[in-house]
Amino acid sequence: TFICNYAFSSNGSITGVTIPAGTETIGKGAFSLCSALRSASIPATVMNMGKDIFAECSTLENITFEDGLRSIGENAFYNCVSLKNVYIPDSVTSISDTAFYKCSGLEKVRISENLTKLPSGIFCFCSSLTDAVIPDSVTSIEYAAFGKCDSLKEITIPKNVKSIGNQAFYSNTGLEG
């Protein structure tokens, strides 16, 4: 089962989404610009989340992923300013650029232990982010991955990291030490 591109985009009435078990792919922008959406639940059968899937859902506070999801598309949660906590299950092996870009309310994120790369801008402009642990599996932190995360006070870079991109932690006024 597949949810088509932009299937529910710009719907101002949807407040909650529970994707049915059996759904494997959620298309590009499927729930983007849903101005009343507060919560979404993604079952284990969904393997791929398309680009812009929840982009600009300004009231989205809670997203739940079951273990099974493999990839999160570009700008998937772009500008979801009400999102507070994100738990990315270990089944996720790929996240595209700017997946959580401008989630200014995001405070805590748990990153999959099976990611090897933190892509460009993944948490850029997440100005409330205080708790992000980079797992040992990560070998690359790309351009502006944590740029403008002003509330981030401390970050530990695992010994397996081989490359840190330009401006990966740029303008983080809260980083100490």
PyMOL commands that set and color helices and strands:
alter all, ss='L'
color gray80, all
select strands_A, chain A and resi 2-3+16-18+25-26+39-42+48-49+62-65+71-72+85-87+94-95+108-110+117-118+131-133+140-141+163-164
alter strands_A, ss='S'
color yellow, strands_A
deselect
rebuild
show_as cartoon
